[in-house]
Amino acid sequence: METAEKEKDGFEARIIKIYNVTSDRKNKQRNHQELCIIFSILNNGPNVMLKDGVEIADKYLEEQSAKYKLGEENNLQSVKNEFNKFNRFMIELSKKVEYPFSSAIFRGEDKRSTKFHTGVSMVLATIFYYYDVNLSSTELLSDIRKKSPLGDDTYNASSTNMRNLMNYLYNKNRIFDETYASLSLKKEISDEIKEIICK
């Protein structure tokens, strides 16, 4: 945040804007919780056994705390690397949509919309977990909007239930059956997740 104050057009300033980091949201731990949800999905994949985003964040923190106490927190650099890649993805989207974590990503710009929507962040993190993203593709925003729950008129991203989200992705929108100009599948959905979301 200090760097962002000095360099208004720098990387840090852009990231702080995208994540809607404010003193109030930071002090109330909102930003921390939102980041933990993203870290969990980016590094461990979608956990369809937990009720919602709050449980995902809590579980992630518990696991990291336990590792730290045992001296096993040696994956910090890989977490940072994955997060940096994800942030480059978000910066690319922000060139087209000012607040890519808001409902504007699928509804178009609306000054009244929340600048950071946890449900939207979960969709984007899940897509990033399963797909390699071609940041230079002119079809990137179109692929994200049209062929994910974000392009579904009935989806409002209000739920942070990972099982519902995966059901939207896998069953309702069948995004894993599609081919994309900007996305290429790098991981298959596990049979365990398929079994749970197809019940």
WOGI-V40263 format. One record per pair of residues at least 6 apart in sequence whose ideal C-beta (glycine too) atoms are under 7 Angstrom apart, sorted by sequence separation. I is the first residue (numbers start at 1). J is the second residue. If there is no record, write none. Layout:
i	j
I	J
I	J
This chain:
i	j
4	10
7	13
25	31
50	56
67	73
94	100
98	104
104	110
144	150
145	151
149	155
159	165
169	175
170	176
3	10
40	47
93	100
97	104
103	110
4	12
97	105
3	12
4	13
47	56
50	59
64	73
104	113
176	185
21	31
90	100
103	113
98	109
102	113
4	16
19	31
102	114
102	115
155	168
176	189
102	116
103	117
1	16
101	116
102	117
105	120
37	53
40	56
99	115
101	117
152	168
103	120
127	144
102	120
37	56
101	120
149	168
170	189
1	21
37	57
40	60
101	121
149	169
36	57
39	60
127	148
148	169
152	173
33	57
36	60
149	173
36	61
123	148
148	173
123	149
171	197
123	150
148	175
166	193
170	197
171	198
147	175
120	150
167	197
147	178
166	197
147	180
163	196
123	157
163	197
43	79
120	157
143	180
119	157
122	160
143	181
43	82
86	125
89	128
105	144
106	145
119	158
126	165
143	182
39	79
42	82
105	145
117	157
119	159
143	183
42	83
119	160
86	128
118	160
123	165
139	181
140	182
92	135
122	165
126	169
139	182
39	83
42	86
89	133
106	150
137	181
96	141
105	150
106	151
137	182
89	135
88	135
92	140
93	141
134	182
133	182
133	183
131	183
132	184
131	184
103	157
131	185
132	186
130	185
131	186
130	186
130	187
129	187
53	118
53	122
15	87
18	90
18	94
14	91
14	94
46	126
18	99
37	118
41	122
18	100
34	116
18	101
38	121
42	125
34	118
37	121
41	125
45	129
37	122
41	126
42	128
34	121
38	125
42	129
41	129
20	115
20	116
19	116
56	162
53	160
52	160
52	161
51	161
50	162
48	162
47	162
48	163
46	162
48	166
46	166
48	193
46	193
48	196
48	197
